[in-house]
Amino acid sequence: MATKFINRYHFLVEWGGSRIEFLEVSGLEMGIEVIAVREGSSKVEFENKIPGLLKFSDVTLTRAIQKGDNDFFNWINTKAFGAVERRDVNITLLNERHEPLISWRLKNCFPVRYIGPVLVGNSSSVATETLIITHEGMVVESFAAKTK
């Protein structure tokens, strides 16, 4: 009999809000900016490339809307007079026993966009809200497998 695989991840998002369960997290990306340089007196018609700044993508957090929970909206509303509440956010991928496998720690995050639900009558889909956050660095930590 063939083994049936379920394509479902278990993860937690510790972000300073009251709920840590999310439907989707995306944007855990980083890259190195490429800087093209050419010496002014060079007779060669091509550029040299050197590494520049480390760049981090914005991260998108999506969750189901629940009655009485305005934490996403409240966080983005902390922006006042050029300041906003900053938080570290920790995203942890769990195995089937809910033990941590890998964790992404985002430093000094703040929200840059709130997206409410698309409301469709006669739909069986769940109403969701999305918060897009930006950050100033990412640390990735893998956890050793536990032996029985």
Sequence and secondary structure as in RCSB ss.txt:
>XXXX:A:sequence
MATKFINRYHFLVEWGGSRIEFLEVSGLEMGIEVIAVREGSSKVEFENKIPGLLKFSDVTLTRAIQKGDNDFFNW
INTKAFGAVERRDVNITLLNERHEPLISWRLKNCFPVRYIGPVLVGNSSSVATETLIITHEGMVVESFAAKTK
>XXXX:A:secstr
         EEEEESSSS    SEEE   EEEEEEEE  TT   SS EEEEEEEEE  EEEEEE  TT  HHHHH
HTT BTTB   EEEEEEEE TTS EEEEEEEEEEEEEEEE     TT  S  EEEEEEE S EEEEE      
